[in-house]
């Protein structure tokens, strides 16, 4: 029976989940992997602090006690942040240790460097838990779907924003009210910027797109919009259009055009599988040329779901150690595909605006859009108050540069009081 010693950097939410799973499922894990795992040391800030979790391991505040211990085979990094996590992972690899990390921020910025370092020393660097918590999307893209050319990824990969938009949709509540509730329930941080502004999803998309399209994508390549401008009115109009609004991570590999990566609120029809993903759940919808459409669904965060992904990586590394197969699929970015500019994105759009309720206003709007080669799929007009109307325009798919040109003319039109919101449609239903 193989014996594998594990050192963990961090004993917060995820680290505690890893320890709990390795203990409570020890017999099954041992039988499935033919390996006996032991957590020998855990790095914490204060070894003397009281904790709810206990185990037969040493608590230490000295990273070198783990990174330089020749008895430790696998180092698990669940500290978060860029530094010192990056330095610790590189040192662990140089010291001949395999590494598991859940650190999306670090991988989105320095994934290439870390994977190259692992390959150079012939060790594994696994990171399933960095995207979508317990959903096995990384392994699926690297292994189960490796026979496919992946053409599209659509993901709901941030539970905080999905919780907020679900509550707004199902309960008719305002954004600020639901955000406050999410913070009280622990679904949103005291500073929710990374979630609600789309930055968290952008980091995860950079990781997914790099793997799916076999070309390096960094977080700086991803176009990002958040959800703070979504109102109850937009939610209501989406319902009227038999659709819903989600913060969507979109990755596309377009033949001869390169890679398109963007995170933003999107209106999707209720007939699409992603429309039913509610609350804090995550889902990733993947299209491959051979397999067709697939969807991966589950909890995107939490101690045990994320810990499940970390432990799965630990087990796979142990299996690789048994067969001396480490570092066999560390980096798969063999392409150098161009990243599309925002102006070249193509989608349908929802445009909500207030206008003076006078003759020929709608006709003039149609003309202004037509001059930019933008046509309408549908129009909704409602009287809001005397001599003022609200109009929702839904366009056919168009180049984003053309839409911007049209909106510039619309905003300059004296009968338009304001443009309240512009939201993309996704899934090509309006072609």
ZADORO-500173 format. One record per atom (N, C-alpha, C, CB): x, y, z; residue in one letter. Coordinates in steps of 0.1 Angstrom, whole numbers, plus 5000, padded with zeros to 4 digits. Glycine has a CB too. Example, Ala and Ser with C-alpha at 12.3 -4.5 7.8 and 13.67 -1.06 7.14 Angstrom:
2
513249435078a;512349555078a;513249675078a;511349555090a;512849785071s;513749895071s;512950005079s;514149945057s;
END
This chain:
431
500949885000x;500050005000x;500950125000x;499050005012x;500650214990x;501450344989x;501150435001x;501250414976x;502150505007x;501950595017x;502250735012x;502850565030x;501350835013x;501550965008x;501251065019x;500650994995x;502251155021x;502151265031x;501751395024x;503451275039x;500851465031x;500251585025x;500551705035x;498751575022x;501051815029x;501151935037x;500252045031x;502651985037x;499552115040x;498552205036x;498952345040x;497152175041x;498852445030x;499152585033x;497852655034x;500052645021x;497352665047x;496152735050x;495052635055x;495552795037x;494352685066x;493352605072x;492052685074x;493852555086x;491752755063x;490452835063x;489352745058x;490552955054x;488452805051x;487252735046x;487552615038x;486352825038x;488452625028x;488752515019x;489752415026x;489352565006x;490752465033x;491652375040x;490952285050x;492752465046x;490052345057x;489252265067x;488452155060x;488352355075x;487852195048x;487152095040x;488051975036x;486452155029x;489252015031x;490151905027x;490451805038x;491451965022x;490751865050x;491051775061x;489851695065x;491451865074x;488651755065x;487451675069x;487251565059x;486251765069x;487351585046x;487051485036x;488051375037x;487051545022x;489351405038x;490351305039x;490151215051x;491751365040x;489551265062x;489351195074x;488051105073x;489251285086x;486951175069x;485651105070x;485550995058x;484551205068x;486251015047x;486150915036x;487450835035x;485850995023x;488150835045x;489550775044x;489550625039x;490150775058x;488550545043x;488550405039x;488250395024x;487550325047x;487250465019x;486950465005x;488050514997x;485650545002x;488650625001x;489750684994x;490950594993x;490150825000x;491250525004x;492350435004x;492050314994x;492550375018x;490850264994x;490550144986x;490550184971x;489250084990x;490050304968x;489950344954x;491350384948x;489050464953x;492250434957x;493550484952x;494650394955x;493750614957x;494350284964x;495450204969x;496550284975x;496050114957x;496150394982x;497050484988x;496550525002x;497250614980x;497450525012x;497050575025x;497550715026x;497650485036x;496650815028x;497050955029x;497050995043x;496051045021x;498051085046x;498151145059x;498451295058x;499151075068x;497651375065x;498051515065x;499051535077x;496751615068x;500251575074x;501251575084x;501451715090x;502551525078x;501451815082x;501651955086x;500652055079x;503051995084x;500252155087x;499352255081x;499952395085x;497952245086x;500052485075x;500552615078x;499352705082x;501252675065x;499552775093x;498452865098x;499152995103x;497652805109x;498453095105x;499053225110x;499353205125x;498053345108x;498453145132x;498653135147x;498352995151x;497753235154x;499352915154x;499152775157x;498452755171x;500552705159x;498452865179x;497752845192x;496352885192x;498552935202x;495852945181x;494452985181x;493452865182x;494153065168x;492352885188x;491352775189x;490652745176x;490352805200x;490452625173x;489752585160x;488752475162x;490852545150x;487752475153x;486752375153x;487252235148x;485552415146x;488352245140x;488752115134x;490052065140x;489052135119x;490151945143x;491351885149x;491851765140x;491051835163x;493051725142x;493551605135x;494951575140x;493551635120x;495451465135x;496751425139x;497851485130x;496851265139x;497951615131x;498951685122x;499451805130x;498251745109x;500651855126x;501351965133x;500852095127x;502851945132x;500452185135x;500152325131x;501452405132x;499052385139x;501752475121x;503052555121x;502852685114x;504152475114x;503552785118x;503552915112x;504752945103x;503353035122x;505552835101x;506752845094x;506552765081x;507952785102x;506452835069x;506252765056x;507352665053x;506152865045x;508552695057x;509652605053x;509552465060x;511052665057x;508752465071x;508552335077x;507752235068x;507752355090x;507052295059x;506252215049x;507052205036x;504852265046x;507452325031x;508152325018x;509452255017x;508352475014x;510152245028x;511452175028x;511452045035x;512452265035x;510251995039x;510251865046x;510351755035x;508851855054x;511351675035x;511551565025x;510451455026x;512951505026x;509751445037x;508751345038x;507451385032x;508551315053x;507251505029x;505951555023x;505951535008x;505651705027x;504951465003x;504951434988x;504051534981x;504351304986x;503051584987x;502051674980x;501851794989x;500751604977x;501951914983x;501652044990x;500352094984x;502852144988x;499452124993x;498152184989x;498152334993x;496952104996x;497952414983x;497952564986x;496452614986x;498752644976x;495952654997x;494552704998x;494552835006x;493652605004x;495652915005x;495753035012x;495053155005x;497253075013x;495053144991x;494553254983x;495553364981x;493253304989x;495253454972x;496153574970x;497253534961x;496653624983x;498053634957x;499153614947x;500453584955x;499353744939x;500753664964x;501953634972x;501553634987x;503053744970x;502153544994x;503353454991x;502953324984x;504153425003x;501753304980x;501253174974x;502153134962x;499853174970x;502453234953x;503253204941x;504653154945x;503353324932x;505253224955x;506553194959x;506553054965x;507153294969x;505553024974x;505552894981x;505352784971x;504352894991x;504452804960x;504252694951x;505552664943x;503152734941x;506252774938x;507452754931x;508552684939x;507952894926x;508652714952x;509552654961x;509252504963x;509652724974x;507952484965x;507552344967x;507952254954x;505952334969x;507652314943x;508052234930x;509552214929x;507552314918x;510252324932x;511752304932x;512252204942x;512452444934x;511552184953x;511952094963x;511351954960x;511452134977x;510851934948x;510451794944x;509051754948x;511451704948x;508151854951x;506851814956x;505851844945x;506551894969x;504851754944x;503651784936x;502751884943x;502851654933x;501951964936x;501252074942x;499752064937x;501852204938x;498852094946x;497452114943x;497152254948x;496552004950x;496452334940x;496052474944x;494552494940x;496952574938x;493952584948x;492552624945x;492552774941x;491652604956x;493752834938x;493952974937x;493753024923x;495353004941x;492453074920x;492153124907x;492853254903x;490653144906x;493053334913x;493653464911x;495153444906x;493653554923x;495853354913x;497253324910x;497353264896x;497853234920x;496453164893x;496553094881x;496153184869x;495652974881x;495253274871x;494853364860x;495953454856x;493553444864x;496853484866x;497953584863x;499253504860x;498153674875x;499553394867x;500853334866x;500753184863x;501553354879x;499653144858x;499453004855x;500552944846x;498152974848x;500953024835x;501952974826x;503252944833x;502053074814x;503653044841x;504953034848x;504952904857x;505153154856x;503852884865x;503752774874x;503752644867x;502552794883x;502952634856x;502852504849x;504252474842x;501752514838x;504852574837x;506252554831x;507252504842x;506752684825x;507052564854x;507952524865x;507652374869x;507752614877x;506452334869x;506052194872x;506652104862x;504552184873x;506452144849x;506952054838x;508552044839x;506552114825x;509152144842x;510652144843x;511152044853x;511152284846x;510452034864x;510951944875x;510251804874x;510752004888x;509351794865x;508651664863x;507651634874x;509651554863x;506951734879x;505951724889x;504551774885x;506351794902x;503551724892x;502151764889x;501851894896x;501151654893x;501051984888x;500452094894x;498952094890x;501052234889x;498052054899x;496652044896x;495852154903x;496151904901x;494752194896x;494052304901x;492552304898x;494552434894x;491952184900x;490552164897x;489652264905x;490052024900x;489952284917x;489152374926x;489252514923x;489552354940x;490052554913x;490152704910x;488952754903x;491452724902x;488252674896x;487052714889x;485852634892x;487352704873x;484752694896x;483452634898x;483452534910x;483052564886x;484252554920x;484152474932x;484252324930x;482952504939x;483152254933x;483152104932x;482852054918x;482152054941x;482552134908x;482252084895x;483552044888x;481552194887x;483651924883x;484851874877x;485051914862x;484851714877x;485152044861x;485252104847x;486652104841x;484752244847x;487652124850x;489052124845x;489451984840x;490052174856x;489251884848x;489551744844x;488751704831x;489351654855x;487551754831x;486751714819x;487351774806x;485251764821x;487751904807x;488251964795x;489651904791x;488452114798x;490451874801x;491851824799x;491851674795x;492651844811x;490751594799x;490751454797x;489551404790x;490851384811x;488351414796x;487251354790x;486851414776x;486051364799x;487051544774x;486751614762x;487951644753x;485951744765x;489051574756x;490251614749x;490251574734x;491451544755x;489351484730x;489151444716x;488451554708x;488451314715x;487851654714x;487051754708x;487851884705x;485851784716x;487351944694x;487652094693x;486552164700x;487852134678x;486852234711x;485852304718x;485652444711x;486352334733x;484452474708x;484152594701x;483452694710x;483152564690x;482852654721x;482152754729x;482052714744x;480752774724x;482252804753x;481952784767x;481052894772x;483352784775x;479952864778x;479052964785x;479052914799x;477652964778x;479353014808x;479452974822x;478753064832x;480852954826x;478053014841x;477653084853x;478553034864x;476053054857x;479653114867x;480753074875x;481053164887x;481953054866x;479953244891x;480053314903x;478753304910x;480453474900x;478853244922x;477653214929x;476953334935x;477853114940x;477753434939x;477253564945x;476353634936x;478353654950x;476753654923x;475953724914x;474753644909x;476853764902x;474953514909x;473753434905x;472753434916x;474253284902x;473153434928x;472153444940x;471453584939x;472953434953x;472153684936x;471553824935x;470553824924x;472553934934x;470953784912x;470053794900x;468853694902x;470853764888x;469053584908x;467953484910x;466953554920x;468453354916x;467353614931x;466453674940x;465753794934x;467253724953x;466453874926x;465753984918x;464653924909x;466754064911x;464953814902x;464053754893x;462853694899x;464753654884x;463053614910x;462053544916x;461153624926x;462553424923x;461753724932x;461153804942x;460853944939x;461953794955x;461353994927x;461054124923x;461754234931x;459554154923x;462854194937x;463554294946x;464654364939x;464154214958x;465054474945x;466054564939x;467454514942x;465954704944x;468454544934x;469754504935x;470454534948x;470654564924x;470354654953x;471054694966x;470454614977x;470854844968x;469154594978x;468554514988x;469054374989x;467054514987x;469054304977x;469554164977x;471054154979x;469254104963x;471854254975x;473254244978x;473454254993x;473954364971x;472754335000x;472954345014x;472554215021x;472054465020x;471454155016x;471054025022x;472153915019x;469753975015x;472753915007x;473853825003x;475053835013x;474253844989x;475353965016x;476453985026x;476153935039x;476754135026x;474853955044x;474453905057x;474453755058x;473053955060x;474153685046x;474153535046x;475553475044x;473253495035x;476553565041x;477853515038x;478053475024x;478153395047x;477153505015x;477353475000x;478153584993x;475953454994x;478253704999x;479053814994x;479953865004x;478053924988x;481153905000x;482053965009x;481654105013x;483453975003x;482254155024x;481954295029x;482254395017x;482854335041x;483354365010x;483654434998x;483354344986x;485154494997x;482154354980x;481754254969x;482254284955x;480254254969x;483154384954x;483554434941x;484054324931x;484754524942x;484854224936x;485354124927x;484254044921x;486354034935x;483154014929x;482053934925x;481154014916x;481253884936x;480654124921x;479554204914x;480054274901x;478854294923x;481354304901x;481954374889x;482454274879x;483054464894x;482254144882x;482654044872x;484053994872x;482254094858x;484854054881x;486354024881x;486653874884x;487054114890x;485853824894x;486053684898x;485753594887x;485153644910x;484653614880x;484253534868x;485253544857x;482853564863x;485853664855x;486853684845x;488053604847x;487153834844x;488553594860x;489753514863x;489453364860x;490153534877x;488253324863x;487953184861x;487853154846x;486653144868x;487253244838x;487053234824x;488453224817x;486253344818x;489453304822x;490753304816x;491353164817x;491653404823x;491153094829x;491652964831x;490952864822x;491452914846x;489652874821x;488852774813x;489152794798x;487352804815x;489252914794x;489452944779x;490852894775x;489353094776x;491852914784x;493252864781x;493252714779x;494152904792x;492552644787x;492452494786x;491652454774x;491952434799x;490452514772x;489452474762x;490052504748x;488152544764x;490652614746x;491152654733x;492652634731x;490752804731x;493252584741x;494752544739x;495552664735x;494952434729x;495252784741x;495952904738x;495952994750x;495352974726x;497053064753x;497153134765x;496153254766x;498553194767x;495353254776x;494353364778x;494653414792x;492853324776x;494853544794x;495053604807x;493853684811x;496353694808x;493753714824x;492553794828x;492453924821x;492653814844x;493653984817x;493554114810x;492954104796x;495054164810x;492853984791x;492253964778x;490753964778x;492753834772x;490253944790x;488753934792x;488054064793x;488453844804x;487054084784x;486254204786x;485254184797x;485454234772x;485054284806x;484254264818x;483254374821x;485254244830x;482054334824x;481054424829x;480354354841x;479954454818x;479954434851x;479354374863x;477754384862x;479854444875x;477154354873x;475654354874x;475054464881x;475254224880x;475754564885x;475254674893x;474154764886x;476354764899x;474254754873x;473254844865x;471954764862x;473954884852x;471854634866x;470654564863x;469554604873x;470954404864x;468454634868x;467354684876x;466154594876x;466854824872x;465154614885x;463954534885x;463254554871x;463054574896x;463354664865x;462654694852x;463254594841x;462854834848x;464654584841x;465254494832x;464854354834x;466754514833x;464754314846x;464354174850x;462954154844x;464354154865x;462054254846x;460654234842x;460554224827x;459754354847x;461354304820x;461354304805x;461854164800x;462054414799x;462954114807x;463453984803x;462353874804x;464653944812x;461553884815x;460453784817x;459453804805x;459753804830x;459153924801x;458253954791x;458753894777x;458054104789x;460053884776x;460753824764x;460953674766x;462053894761x;460353614777x;460453474780x;461953434782x;459853384769x;462653524789x;464053504791x;464453544805x;464853594781x;465653524809x;466253564822x;467553624820x;466253444831x;468053694831x;469353764830x;470253694840x;469153914834x;471453664834x;472553594842x;473853674840x;472653444838x;474753664849x;476153714847x;476753594840x;476853754860x;477153614827x;477553504819x;479053524815x;476753494806x;479853414817x;481153404812x;481153344798x;482153334821x;481553414788x;481453364774x;482853344768x;480653464765x;483153224763x;484353204756x;484053134743x;485353114764x;484553184732x;484353134719x;485653124711x;483253214711x;485753004704x;486852994694x;486253004680x;487652864697x;486453114674x;485853134661x;486853114650x;485253274660x;486553024641x;487452984630x;487953114623x;486852884621x;489253124622x;489953234614x;489753374621x;489353244600x;489053374633x;488953504640x;489553504654x;487453534642x;489953394659x;490653384672x;489653354683x;491353514674x;490053404695x;489253374707x;488553504711x;490253334718x;487253484716x;486453584721x;486153554736x;485153604713x;486553634745x;486353614759x;485753734766x;487753574766x;484653714772x;483953824778x;483053784790x;483053904768x;482953864800x;482053844811x;481153964813x;482853824824x;479853944813x;478854054814x;477453994816x;478854134801x;476554084821x;475154034822x;474654004808x;474254144828x;473853894807x;473353854794x;471953804796x;474253744787x;471053834786x;469753784785x;469753644778x;468753884779x;469253544784x;469253414777x;467853364778x;470253314784x;467353294767x;466053244767x;465753134778x;465653184753x;464553124783x;464253034793x;464352884788x;462853054798x;464452864775x;464652734770x;466052684771x;464152734755x;466952774774x;468352734775x;468652664788x;469352854772x;469452564789x;469752494802x;470252584813x;470652384800x;471052684809x;471652774819x;470552864826x;472652864813x;469452884819x;468452974825x;467852914838x;467252994815x;467952784840x;467352724852x;468352714864x;466852584849x;469652764862x;470652754872x;470352874882x;472052764866x;469952834894x;469552944903x;470352944916x;468052924907x;470153054924x;470853064937x;472353064935x;470452944946x;473053004944x;474553004944x;475152894936x;475052994959x;474352824929x;474852714920x;475552774908x;473752624916x;476552694903x;477252724891x;476952624880x;478852724894x;477252664868x;477152564857x;478052614845x;475652554852x;478552514838x;479452544827x;478852464815x;480952514829x;478552534804x;477952474792x;479052474782x;476652554787x;479352354777x;480552344768x;480052274754x;481652254774x;480452334743x;480152284730x;481452234723x;479452384721x;481452104720x;482552044713x;482151994699x;483151924721x;483051984689x;482651944676x;482251804675x;483751974666x;482751714684x;482351574683x;481251544693x;483551484686x;481351594706x;480351554716x;479151634715x;481051574730x;479151754709x;477951844709x;477851924721x;476751754707x;476651934726x;476452024738x;476451944751x;475052094736x;477251994761x;477251924774x;477152034785x;478551844776x;476652004797x;476652094807x;477052034821x;475252154809x;477852104828x;478352064841x;477752154852x;479952064842x;477152094862x;476352174871x;476652134886x;474852154869x;476652224895x;476952194909x;477252314917x;478052094910x;477652294929x;478052404938x;479352464935x;477952354953x;479452594934x;480652654929x;481552704940x;480252764921x;481152684953x;481952724964x;481552644976x;481852884966x;482252674987x;481952615000x;483052515004x;480652534999x;483152495017x;484152415023x;484252275017x;484052405038x;483152195017x;483152055012x;483152044997x;482051985018x;482352124990x;482352114975x;483752144969x;481352204969x;484352254974x;485652294969x;486752194974x;486052434973x;486552154987x;487452054992x;487451924985x;487152025007x;486251884980x;486051764971x;486951774959x;484651744967x;487051884952x;487851904941x;489351894944x;487552034934x;489751954955x;491151944960x;491551804963x;491352034972x;490651734970x;491051594973x;491051504961x;490051534983x;490151534951x;490251454939x;491551474932x;489151494929x;492151594932x;493451624926x;494551544934x;493751774926x;494451544947x;495351474956x;495451324952x;495051494971x;494251274950x;494151124947x;494751104933x;492651084947x;494451194923x;494951164910x;496551174910x;494351274900x;497051274917x;498551284918x;499051154924x;498951404927x;498451094934x;498950974940x;498850864930x;498050934952x;497850854922x;497850754911x;498950774901x;496450754904x;499250894898x;500350924889x;501650884895x;500351074885x;501750904908x;503050864915x;503250714914x;502950914929x;502150644915x;502250494914x;502850444901x;500950434917x;502450524890x;502850474876x;503950564870x;501650474867x;504450654879x;505550754874x;505050834862x;506850674871x;503850874863x;503250954852x;502951094855x;501850884848x;503751154864x;503551294868x;503951384856x;504351324880x;503351504857x;503651604847x;503251564832x;505051644847x;502251484831x;501951434817x;500951524810x;501451294818x;500151604817x;499251694811x;499151834818x;497751634810x;500351884822x;500352004829x;499852124821x;501752034834x;500452154810x;500152264801x;499752224787x;501352374801x;498652274783x;498152234769x;497952354760x;496752164771x;498652464763x;498552584755x;499552584744x;498752714764x;499352504733x;500252494722x;499852584711x;500252344717x;498752654711x;498352754701x;498752894705x;496852744698x;498752984696x;498853124699x;497853204691x;500353174695x;496553184696x;495453244688x;495253394692x;494153164691x;494853474683x;494553614686x;493353634695x;494453694673x;493253734703x;492153774711x;491353874704x;492553814725x;490053854702x;489253944695x;489054074703x;487853884692x;488954184697x;488654314703x;487154324705x;489154434694x;486854404715x;485454424719x;484554474707x;485254524731x;485154564699x;484354614688x;483954514678x;485154724681x;484654394678x;484354294668x;483454184674x;485654234664x;483054204687x;482054104692x;480754114684x;481854134707x;480054004684x;478754004677x;477653944685x;478853934663x;476554014688x;475453954695x;474254044693x;475753944710x;473153994697x;471854074697x;471954164710x;470553994697x;471154274710x;471154364722x;469754404726x;471954484718x;469654424739x;468454474745x;468854624749x;467954394758x;468054714745x;468254854747x;467054924754x;468754934734x;467154974766x;465955034773x;466255184774x;465754974787x;465355264769x;465455404769x;464155474771x;466055454756x;464355604776x;463155694778x;463155794767x;463155754793x;461955824762x;461855924751x;460656014753x;461755854737x;460656124747x;459456204746x;458356134738x;459756344740x;457156124744x;456056054737x;455456144727x;455056004747x;456056154715x;455656244704x;455656164691x;456556364703x;454956214681x;454956144668x;456356134662x;453956214659x;456556024654x;457756004646x;458955974654x;457956124638x;458955964668x;460055934676x;460555794672x;459755954691x;459655704673x;460055564670x;460655544656x;458855464672x;460055614646x;460455614632x;461855664631x;459555684623x;462155774638x;463455834638x;464555744644x;463455974645x;464155684655x;465055584662x;465455474652x;464455524675x;464355424645x;464655314636x;465555354625x;463355264629x;465455484620x;466355534610x;467755544615x;465855674605x;467955594628x;469255614633x;469955474635x;469155684647x;469255374639x;469855244640x;470155184626x;468955144647x;469255214616x;469455154603x;470655214596x;468155184594x;470955344599x;472155414593x;473455344598x;472155554597x;473355274610x;474555204615x;474455054611x;474655224630x;473455014603x;473254884598x;472754794610x;474554824592x;471954844619x;471454764630x;469854764628x;471754834644x;469354634628x;467954624626x;467254564639x;467654524614x;465954574640x;465254534652x;464654394650x;464154634655x;464654324661x;463954194661x;462554214667x;464754094670x;462554304678x;461254334684x;461354464691x;460854224694x;460154524694x;460054654700x;458954654711x;459754774690x;459254704723x;458154714733x;458154864737x;458554624746x;456954914737x;456755054741x;455655064752x;456355144729x;455955144763x;455055154774x;454955304778x;455355064785x;453755354781x;453655484786x;454055484801x;452155534784x;454955574804x;455455584818x;454755694826x;456955594818x;454755804819x;453955924825x;453656014814x;454855994836x;452956114817x;452456204806x;453656254797x;451656324812x;453456234784x;454456284774x;455756214775x;454556434775x;455856104782x;457056024783x;456855874782x;457756054797x;457555814774x;457455664771x;458755594773x;456855644757x;458655464777x;459755384778x;459755284766x;459855304792x;460855274759x;460955184748x;462055084750x;461255264735x;461754964747x;462754854747x;462954804733x;462354734757x;464154814728x;464554774715x;465354644716x;465254884707x;464954544708x;465754424708x;466254404693x;464954294712x;467554414692x;468154404679x;468454264674x;469454484678x;468554254661x;469154134655x;470654134659x;468854114640x;471354014658x;472754014660x;473554114651x;473353874658x;474454184658x;475154294650x;476554304656x;474354424651x;477454364649x;478754404654x;478654504665x;479654454643x;479454484675x;479354584686x;479754724682x;480254534698x;480654734672x;481054864667x;479954934661x;482254854657x;479054864654x;477854914648x;476854964658x;477254814638x;476754884669x;475754924679x;476255054686x;475654814690x;477555064689x;478155184695x;477855304686x;479655174697x;478055294673x;477755404664x;476355444665x;478155364649x;475455344665x;473955374666x;473655444679x;473155254664x;474255404690x;473855464703x;474455604704x;474455374714x;475555624698x;476055764698x;475055864691x;477455774690x;474455824680x;473455904674x;472155914682x;473155844660x;471755804688x;470555794696x;470655894708x;470255654701x;471855894715x;472055974726x;472056124723x;473355944734x;472356154710x;472456294706x;471056344701x;473456304694x;470056254699x;468756284694x;467956354705x;467956154690x;467456474702x;466856554713x;465556494719x;466456684706x;464956404712x;463756344718x;464056224728x;462856294706x;465356184728x;465756074737x;466156144751x;466855994731x;465456104761x;465756164775x;466956094781x;464556144784x;467055964779x;468155894784x;468155744779x;468255894800x;469355684778x;469455544776x;469755474789x;470555514765x;468755394794x;468855344808x;469755214808x;467555304812x;469755134798x;470555014799x;470754944786x;469954914809x;471854884784x;472154804772x;472654664777x;473154874762x;471954564773x;472354424777x;472454334765x;471354374788x;473454254765x;473554154753x;472654034755x;475054104752x;472153984744x;471553854743x;472653754740x;470353854732x;472453634745x;473353524742x;472653404737x;474253494754x;473353314730x;472853184725x;472353184710x;471853124734x;472353304704x;472053304690x;470553284687x;472853204683x;469653294696x;468253264694x;467553364685x;467453264707x;468253484684x;467653594676x;468253604662x;467753724683x;468953504657x;469553514644x;468353504633x;470553394641x;
END
